[in-house]
């Protein structure tokens, strides 16, 4: 579960960095920034739901991911 969480965090940061890149490059001429930020929000919510489900089903112990 730890590897999955770390992969999600990497994907979230990559999406955020690409949104910044498109913000600088396009200067508001396209909607790619909004799409990348939407992807980031969806990935963040998915990670949150997976962590809550993992805790609920006992995959993640009460002491956390170690």
N, C-alpha and C positions, 0 to 999 in steps of 0.2 A: 504494500500500500504506500510505503514511503516513496518508492520510485515513481509510482503513478502521480502522487502529489507533487513531486519535484518536476516531473515532465509537464504537468499542467502549469506550474509556476513559470517554467521556461517559455511555454507557449504564450502565456499571458503577457510576459515581458516582451516577447518578440512581436506580438500584436501591437503592444503599446509603442514600441520603437518604430514599427512600420507606419503607424498612424502619425507619429511625429515627423517621419521622413516625408510622407505624403502632404502633411500640413505645410512643410517648408517648400517642397517642390512644386505643388499645384497652386499654392496661394489662393485657396478657396474657389478654384475653378471646377473642381469635380467633387463627387460625394464619396471618394475613397476613404477619407478620414473617418467619416461617419460609419462606413462599413467596417473598418478595422476596429473602431471603438465598440461597435456592436458585437463583433467577434470576441473582444476582450471581456465584455460584460457577460456574454453567454458562457465563456470558458470559466469565468470566476464563479458564476452561479452553479455551473455543473460541478466544479471542484467543491464548493460548499455543500451541495447536496450529497456528493459522494462521501465526503468526510462525515456528514451527519448520519448517512446510512451505514457507513462502516462502523461508527461508534454504536449505533442502535443494534446492529447484528453481531457485534462482538469482535469484528475484525480488528478494530482499534481498541486496545485496552484502556482502562481509565488513566493509566500513567502517561498516555500519549504515544506518539510515533517515535521509537528509539531504535 
